Each structure stands twice: as structure tokens, then as C-alpha cells.
């Protein structure tokens, strides 16, 4: 039995390769469908959230009352498994040594950070605390944000004097203007509920959270 020789021409080989490439590309496309616009938006939002929420620092000082922001901070930290830190800055006047004893301010720091620890412990969030003595509150906050590679600084509002229309305190403005991360400033509304004390009772760990923690 005689076999006929198969002749391969250059044009035929090129056509065969093109057909094989087209077939392969079609199969790859079927197995890897392009992401929809919704998928792309969700992926970008998730990436942005991971960038924004990594290390969270809540700032306290005699001029910055952030007690009402702790509920929001622990909620963010719990949801994103983020590191949470609370710092209290005591500004030491130049008339005193840098490490001068300031009993009233130090007691206020203990009270504020103790309350922050209580709030965090209610929902099983680990919180580290630190009291800092510095000549400038704003510079101390900026330095610790850099040291801890903070992604978010959270501060409560402080208004100079007692006038409702007064601007935010100079310290907060300086931090917001110079921080190399996002700054969240919370002003507790008269009829709001997100930052109020009542929200603390709603942040107890659920069964699902207990399984994840």
C-alpha cells in the first residue's frame, strides 16, 4: 500500500498557525472572561480601603478631645483587622524641663487612655497606648504618625473659646495640613448617633466576630 506524500507549503503553514493562534486565544478568553465594570470598581474600592485603613491612631491632648471618636475607631479597626493606637500628648511649656512632672495633665492622660482601652476591650480590639511629652502637640502627632507609618489619624474636634462659630483649634489645623496620611476629624452632632455614647452598647462582638477574632 502506497502512502501519498504530504506537501507543506509556506502559505499553508502560516494559515495553520493563524488558525491555531486564533483557537488558542478564543479558548483563553472563554476561560478568562474580562472583568465587568462593577468588578473593576469593587476591586479598586477594596484596594483603596486597604491603602487607607492599615494603622489607625487616635489622638488625645488637653486641646483634642477624641473620646467620642473611639467608637468609630474601634469599629474601623475591628472591621479591617487594623492596628489601633491611642496617644495622649502633653505639651510642656518652654519654662519647664522637657520631662517635667505635670500631675494634672498626666492624670488626664491616664483617664483618657484608660477609657479608650475600655472601649476597645468591649469589642475585643487590641489597643496600644502611649503618653508623649513634647514642646509642640502638632509636631509630636506628626512624628508619631511617621514613626508608626499611620494610614489614618483620628481626632475629635476642639473649638477655640466657646463660640459655636469659632474655627477648629490651631493644633488640629496644623496636623491636618501637614500629615502625610489621611486625617479624620469628628464633630459630634447634637442629634447624631454614630459618635455618641449610645453606640458603644451596639458594638459588642457578635457570634461571627467571636469566631473571627
C-alpha positions in Angstrom: 0.0 0.0 0.0 1.5 3.3 -1.1 1.3 6.5 1.0 0.9 9.8 -0.7 3.5 12.4 0.4 2.1 15.4 2.2 3.4 18.7 0.9 3.6 21.6 3.3 3.7 25.0 1.7 4.7 28.2 3.4 1.3 29.9 2.9 -0.4 26.8 4.2 1.8 26.7 7.3 1.1 30.3 8.0 -2.6 29.8 7.7 -2.4 26.8 10.1 -0.5 28.8 12.7 -3.0 31.6 12.5 -5.9 29.2 12.9 -4.2 27.6 15.9 -3.4 31.0 17.5 -7.0 32.2 17.0 -8.3 29.0 18.5 -6.0 29.3 21.5 -6.9 32.9 22.0 -10.6 32.1 21.9 -10.2 29.3 24.5 -8.2 31.6 26.8 -10.8 34.3 26.5 -13.6 31.8 27.4 -11.7 30.7 30.4 -10.7 34.3 31.5 -13.7 36.5 30.7 -13.0 40.2 31.0 -13.9 41.8 34.3 -17.1 43.8 34.3 -17.2 47.5 35.2 -18.7 46.5 38.6 -15.9 44.1 39.2 -13.3 46.7 38.4 -15.0 49.3 40.7 -15.2 46.8 43.6 -11.5 45.8 43.1 -10.4 49.4 43.1 -12.5 50.2 46.2 -11.1 47.3 48.1 -7.5 48.3 47.1 -8.2 51.9 48.2 -9.7 50.7 51.5 -6.6 48.6 52.2 -4.5 51.6 51.5 -6.5 53.9 53.7 -7.0 51.7 56.7 -3.9 50.0 57.9 -2.7 51.6 61.1 -5.1 53.8 63.0 -4.0 56.4 65.6 -6.5 58.2 67.8 -5.1 61.5 69.1 -5.8 63.0 72.6 -4.5 66.1 74.3 -5.8 68.8 76.5 -6.9 70.6 73.3 -8.1 67.5 71.4 -11.0 65.5 73.0 -11.4 62.3 71.0 -13.4 60.3 73.4 -16.5 60.3 71.1 -14.3 59.1 68.2 -13.2 55.9 69.9 -16.4 54.0 69.0 -15.8 54.8 65.3 -12.1 54.0 65.6 -12.6 50.5 67.1 -15.3 49.8 64.6 -12.9 50.6 61.7 -10.1 48.6 63.4 -12.3 45.6 64.0 -13.7 45.5 60.5 -10.4 45.8 58.8 -8.2 44.0 61.3 -6.1 47.1 61.6 -3.6 48.1 64.3 -5.2 50.6 66.7 -3.2 53.0 68.8 -4.3 55.9 71.2 -1.8 58.6 72.1 -2.1 61.4 74.6 0.2 64.4 74.0 1.1 66.6 76.9 2.6 69.9 75.7 5.4 71.0 78.0 6.0 74.8 78.2 9.5 76.0 77.5 9.6 77.4 81.0 9.8 73.8 82.3 12.2 70.9 81.6 11.2 68.6 78.8 10.5 65.7 81.3 8.8 67.9 83.9 6.2 66.3 86.1 2.7 67.7 85.3 0.4 65.8 87.6 -2.9 67.3 86.4 -2.1 66.6 82.7 -0.7 63.2 83.4 -3.8 62.2 85.3 -6.0 63.4 82.4 -3.8 61.3 80.1 -4.4 58.2 82.3 -8.1 58.8 82.4 -8.4 59.3 78.6 -6.3 56.3 77.6 -7.9 54.1 80.3 -11.4 54.9 78.8 -10.0 54.2 75.3 -8.8 50.8 76.5 -12.1 50.0 78.0 -14.0 50.8 74.8 -11.5 48.7 72.7 -11.7 45.8 75.1 -15.5 45.7 74.8 -15.2 44.5 71.2 -12.0 42.5 71.5 -9.9 45.0 69.6 -6.2 45.2 70.7 -5.2 48.8 71.6 -1.8 50.1 72.3 -1.5 53.4 74.2 1.3 55.9 74.7 1.6 59.2 76.6 4.0 61.7 75.0 5.5 64.8 76.4 6.5 67.4 73.8 7.0 71.1 73.2 4.5 71.0 70.3 1.4 68.9 70.2 1.1 69.0 66.4 4.7 68.1 65.8 4.5 65.3 68.3 1.5 63.8 66.5 3.2 64.2 63.1 6.3 62.5 64.4 4.4 59.5 65.8 2.3 59.2 62.7 5.6 58.9 60.7 7.1 56.5 63.2 4.1 54.2 63.2 3.5 54.6 59.4 0.0 55.6 60.2 -2.6 55.4 57.4 -5.3 57.3 59.4 -5.2 59.9 62.2 -8.5 60.2 64.1 -9.2 63.3 66.2 -12.2 64.7 68.0 -13.0 68.4 67.5 -11.9 71.2 69.7 -13.2 74.7 69.2 -11.3 77.7 70.5 -13.2 79.7 73.1 -16.8 78.7 73.5 -18.3 80.2 70.4 -20.1 77.8 68.1 -18.9 79.6 65.0 -15.2 79.5 66.1 -12.8 77.7 63.8 -11.2 74.4 64.7 -8.2 74.7 67.0 -4.8 75.7 65.6 -3.3 72.4 66.6 -5.9 70.3 64.6 -5.4 72.6 61.6 -1.6 72.2 61.7 -1.9 68.4 61.9 -4.4 68.2 59.1 -2.3 70.5 56.9 0.9 68.7 57.4 0.1 65.0 58.0 1.4 62.5 55.3 -1.7 60.4 55.8 -5.5 60.8 55.9 -6.9 62.8 58.8 -10.4 62.1 60.1 -11.8 64.9 62.4 -15.1 64.1 64.1 -17.6 66.8 65.2 -20.3 65.2 67.3 -23.7 66.5 66.1 -26.4 67.5 68.5 -28.8 64.8 67.2 -26.2 62.4 65.8 -25.9 58.8 66.9 -22.8 57.5 65.1 -20.3 59.1 67.5 -22.5 59.3 70.6 -22.1 57.2 73.8 -25.1 55.1 72.9 -23.2 53.5 70.0 -20.8 51.8 72.5 -23.6 49.4 73.6 -24.1 48.4 69.9 -20.5 47.4 69.4 -20.4 44.2 71.4 -18.8 41.3 69.5 -21.3 39.1 67.6 -21.0 35.3 67.3 -19.5 35.8 63.9 -17.0 38.2 65.2 -16.0 35.9 68.1 -15.3 33.2 65.6 -13.1 35.6 63.5 -11.2 37.1 66.4 
